[in-house]
Amino acid sequence: MAATTRADWAEHRLRTAILTGELEPGERIRIEQLAAAWHLSPTPLREAVRSLAHTGLVDLTPQRGATVAGLSPEEIASIYELRLLLEPRALRLSLHRRDWAWRADVEAAWLALGRAWGEDRRAPAHVEPAHTAFHEALAAGCGNRELLRLTRRLAAQSMRVLLLAIAQDRIEGPTLADHAELYEACVEGDVDDAMRVAIVHVGRPMAARIGGDAVRAIGARIAEAGGGDPLLPEVLDTLTRAAR
């Protein structure tokens, strides 16, 4: 394999191992052992560790080196709260700036997501990074690079929570059809209608994972602090009550 191919393969393999729970939250990433098991030299794997640290999937500390990022209930709730606060804002800003270049980028990301998803009903482990790239393309017109960086990181962490729950048969998870609905609403729909679809898209798996009452409480806390999308409390309330 060429050097770039080895680096890409190492990152994909390490990401899949983390997303599926092959490497568990808090587990040390033993580069030499993994490199031997995966028939790699350690160098591309070290590059993969550094790259995934930027997504929040890997923690790097002087004391322990590289470890898989933790996923305590408190950490999961924090990821969800920040995603509900920031992702709708980025998306609404982006939708107000929709143009043909944005539509072309979103269509390309949507087609890539479809290829990555394949025929599976539930999200397959190899759907990343196409899944995060699709959500990033939707929000890319927001005009705030730092906001995009944060939402990209939160989407990757949230997808990890989701894939682990799916692998453990704890929840069903979103389908490709759910993403098609989001794609169509964002590309062709009214902004507020698209935002309702987007908030449901983000909120429904959260409610399945931590419970509707917890999600509704997060929405209320965001609204009480004067943040978040104006539709967030209404949509989350309707979603979580319907799920009871």
TITOR-495046 format. One record per residue (C-alpha): residue in one letter; x, y, z. Coordinates in steps of 0.2 Angstrom, whole numbers, padded with zeros to 4 digits, always signed. Layout:
AXYZ ...
END
This chain:
M+0000+0000+0000 A+0006+0018-0003 A+0009+0028+0012 T-0007+0039+0010 T-0017+0023+0008 R-0009+0015+0024 A-0013+0031+0034 D-0031+0031+0027 W-0033+0013+0031 A-0026+0014+0048 E-0038+0029+0052 H-0053+0019+0046 R-0049+0003+0055 L-0045+0012+0071 R-0061+0023+0070 T-0071+0007+0067 A-0064-0002+0082 I-0069+0013+0093 L-0086+0015+0085 T-0091-0003+0087 G-0084-0005+0105 E-0070-0017+0099 L-0059-0005+0108 E-0069+0000+0124 P-0071+0017+0132 G-0056+0021+0143 E-0046+0007+0135 R-0027+0011+0131 I-0023+0011+0113 R-0008+0000+0112 I+0000+0005+0096 E+0013-0008+0094 Q+0001-0022+0098 L-0013-0016+0086 A+0000-0013+0072 A+0006-0031+0073 A-0012-0037+0074 W-0017-0026+0059 H-0001-0030+0049 L+0004-0011+0049 S+0019-0002+0054 P+0016+0009+0070 T+0019+0025+0060 P+0002+0026+0051 L-0007+0021+0067 R+0001+0035+0077 E-0005+0047+0063 A-0023+0039+0065 V-0022+0042+0084 R-0018+0060+0082 S-0031+0063+0069 L-0045+0054+0079 A-0040+0064+0094 H-0046+0080+0085 T-0063+0072+0083 G-0065+0068+0101 L-0064+0049+0099 V-0047+0048+0107 D-0039+0056+0122 L-0021+0060+0123 T-0013+0063+0140 P+0005+0063+0146 Q+0001+0051+0159 R-0008+0037+0150 G-0004+0041+0132 A-0018+0037+0120 T-0035+0030+0126 V-0052+0028+0119 A-0062+0043+0125 G-0074+0039+0139 L-0093+0038+0138 S-0100+0039+0155 P-0119+0044+0157 E-0114+0061+0161 E-0102+0063+0146 I-0116+0056+0135 A-0128+0069+0142 S-0116+0083+0139 I-0113+0078+0121 Y-0131+0078+0118 E-0134+0095+0126 L-0120+0103+0116 R-0126+0095+0100 L-0144+0101+0103 L-0137+0119+0107 L-0125+0121+0092 E-0130+0110+0078 P-0147+0118+0075 R-0139+0135+0075 A-0126+0131+0062 L-0139+0123+0051 R-0152+0137+0052 L-0138+0149+0048 S-0133+0138+0033 L-0150+0136+0027 H-0153+0155+0026 R-0138+0156+0014 R-0142+0141+0003 D-0135+0143-0015 W-0131+0131-0029 A-0114+0128-0024 W-0120+0123-0006 R-0133+0112-0015 A-0120+0103-0025 D-0109+0100-0010 V-0124+0093+0000 E-0129+0082-0015 A-0112+0075-0016 A-0111+0071+0003 W-0128+0063+0002 L-0123+0052-0012 A-0107+0047-0003 L-0118+0043+0013 G-0129+0032+0003 R-0114+0022-0004 A-0107+0020+0013 W-0124+0015+0021 G-0127+0002+0008 E-0142-0010+0010 D-0142-0010+0029 R-0157-0004+0038 R-0148+0001+0053 A-0132+0012+0052 P-0117+0001+0049 A-0101+0004+0058 H-0092+0009+0042 V-0104+0023+0039 E-0091+0035+0046 P-0084+0047+0041 A-0098+0049+0027 H-0111+0051+0040 T-0102+0066+0049 A-0097+0073+0032 F-0116+0073+0027 H-0121+0083+0042 E-0106+0094+0040 A-0111+0098+0022 L-0128+0103+0028 A-0121+0116+0040 A-0106+0121+0030 G-0114+0138+0024 C-0116+0144+0042 G-0101+0156+0039 N-0092+0151+0056 R-0078+0139+0055 E-0076+0137+0073 L-0094+0132+0075 L-0092+0119+0061 R-0077+0112+0070 L-0087+0110+0086 T-0102+0102+0077 R-0091+0090+0067 R-0083+0084+0084 L-0100+0082+0092 A-0108+0073+0077 A-0094+0060+0078 Q-0095+0058+0096 S-0114+0056+0095 M-0113+0043+0081 R-0101+0033+0092 V-0114+0033+0106 L-0127+0028+0093 L-0117+0014+0085 L-0112+0006+0102 A-0131+0006+0107 I-0136-0002+0090 A-0122-0015+0092 Q-0129-0019+0109 D-0147-0020+0102 R-0152-0006+0114 I-0160+0005+0101 E-0165+0004+0083 G-0156+0020+0077 P-0160+0031+0062 T-0162+0024+0044 L-0155+0030+0028 A-0173+0035+0024 D-0173+0046+0039 H-0158+0055+0032 A-0166+0056+0015 E-0181+0065+0023 L-0168+0077+0031 Y-0159+0080+0015 E-0175+0084+0005 A-0181+0096+0018 C-0165+0105+0019 V-0162+0106+0000 E-0180+0110-0005 G-0190+0115+0010 D-0195+0130+0020 V-0182+0134+0033 D-0193+0132+0049 D-0200+0116+0041 A-0182+0109+0038 M-0177+0114+0056 R-0192+0104+0063 V-0186+0089+0053 A-0168+0092+0059 I-0172+0093+0077 V-0182+0077+0077 H-0168+0069+0067 V-0156+0073+0081 G-0168+0072+0096 R-0176+0055+0092 P-0160+0044+0094 M-0156+0054+0110 A-0173+0050+0117 A-0171+0032+0113 R-0154+0032+0122 I-0157+0042+0137 G-0176+0044+0138 G-0188+0057+0133 D-0189+0066+0150 A-0170+0068+0150 V-0170+0075+0132 R-0185+0087+0136 A-0176+0093+0151 I-0160+0097+0141 G-0171+0107+0129 A-0179+0116+0143 R-0162+0120+0151 I-0156+0127+0134 A-0171+0138+0132 E-0170+0144+0150 A-0153+0150+0147 G-0159+0160+0131 G-0149+0149+0119 G-0153+0136+0106 D-0165+0137+0091 P-0182+0145+0094 L-0191+0129+0088 L-0181+0117+0100 P-0192+0117+0115 E-0208+0115+0105 V-0201+0101+0094 L-0193+0091+0108 D-0209+0092+0118 T-0219+0085+0104 L-0207+0072+0100 T-0204+0065+0117 R-0223+0065+0121 A-0227+0056+0106 A-0214+0043+0110 R-0222+0039+0127 
END
